[in-house]
Amino acid sequence: MKIFYAVQATGNGHISRAMEVIPYLENYGEVDVFLSGANSTLELSLPVKYRSNGLSLFYTCNGGLNYSRIIRQLSLSRIRKEINELPVHKYDLVLNDFDCITSLACARRNIPSIHFGHQASFVSNKTPRPAKPSRPGEWVLRNYAKGTQNVGLHFNSYDDFILSPIIKRKILTADPKDHGHITVYFPSYCLPELIATFGELKDHRFEIFTWEVTSTQQQGHITFHPVSNTRFSESMINCHGIICGAGFETPAEALYMQKKMMVMPIKGQYEQRCNAAALELLGVKTFTQLDENFKHLFAVWISEGKHIGLKYEYSTSEIISILMQKANHINELAGIEFLESAFR
C-alpha cells in the first residue's frame, strides 16, 4: 500500500504527532509525507517527499496572529499550481492532517481521503465550543480541510469518530517527577514580553521555550531553551506545572501526566478558544493575555490549581488500526462507485 500523509506545519504539534504515527503506518505500507506550512521549528525525522509553504501562520510579539505577514506570504497562484500538481491519485490512501491543498487536490480528482487529527473532531457539533462561537472560525474548522471519512482526536470522545490524543512514546514511558520548575511555551510572544512577565515572579523557577534562542541561556530564575521536542518533553516530565497556549498536543500530554496546567488561547485562533473551552470543562485554568493581571492569576493558580489527569482509551497502535479500517471502508466504497459507473 502506498500512503500519502499530508501534515500541517503551521506549528510543532502536527509534526510531533506525525513522528509518532508514521512508524505504525509503515506497518501497512510505504509512507510519503507532504509537509504544508513553514512554521515548525522541530528537527524533522519524517519521510518528506513533497513540501509547500501552504498557509503559514506568523505571530506578533503580543499573543496574536500577524495578519499582514500571513497575507504577504500567501500566493494563490502557487497554491493553485500545487493543487493541480499534487499526485494524490497515485496513492492507495490519502491521510490529511488539516491541509487545504491536499483537500482541494482530492476534490479536484475525486480521490477519497481521511481527515485525520485534532481538527477533524470539530466536524461534530458535540465537540466543545466557547460561549460565543465565531462564525468565520467555524467555517474554517469545517471547510479548510475535508475528507471522505473523519477520524478525530480530542481530550474526550465527544462523538463516535473521535478518539484519544496520540501521546509521544517518551511521555508514555516516563516516570513524572516534580523538580519544582514551571515549563512555559508561548510561540506568540517574544523574549522582551516573556521576560517582563515572568521576570517579576522571582520566587519561582521557569523553563521557557522560545524560537528566539539557539542555545540554553540562564537569566536568574529563568532558563531559556530553544524549541526542542526532546528537551521540552524532559522539562514537562519533571515540572511542577505547565503554562502554555491552548493548543492540543501539549495540554493532552500534561493531562496524561496529571500536571498542573494553565492555558491561554492565541488571539485570532478560534480552534484554541475551542480547546480552552474543553479544558475549562475539565477544570483547567484558562486566561486571555499576559498583562498586569497575570501575576495575581499565577499566584492563585500556583497555590490552588488542581492536578487534573485523564486516562486515554486508545493506544497509538489502536488508533492507527481504526484508521486503516476506515481506509478499507472508503476504498471498498470507491470500488463500488467505480463498478456502478461502469455499468450505467
Secondary structure, DSSP 8 states (H G I E B T S, - for coil): -EEEEEEE-SSSHHHHHHHHHHHHHTTTSEEEEEEE-S---S---S-EEEEE--S---B-SBSBB-HHHHHHH--HHHHHHHHHH--GGG-SEEEEES-HHHHHHHHHHT---EEEESGGGGGSTTS---SS--HHHHHHHHHSS--SEEEEE-SS--STTEE-----HHHHT------S-EEEE-TTB-HHHHHHHHTT-TTS-EEEE-TT-SS-EEETTEEEE---HHHHHHHHHT-SEEEEES-SHHHHHHHHTT-EEEEE--BT-HHHHHHHHHHHHHT-EE-S--STTHHHHHHHHHHH--------S--HHHHHHHHHHHHHHHHHHHHHHHHHHHT-
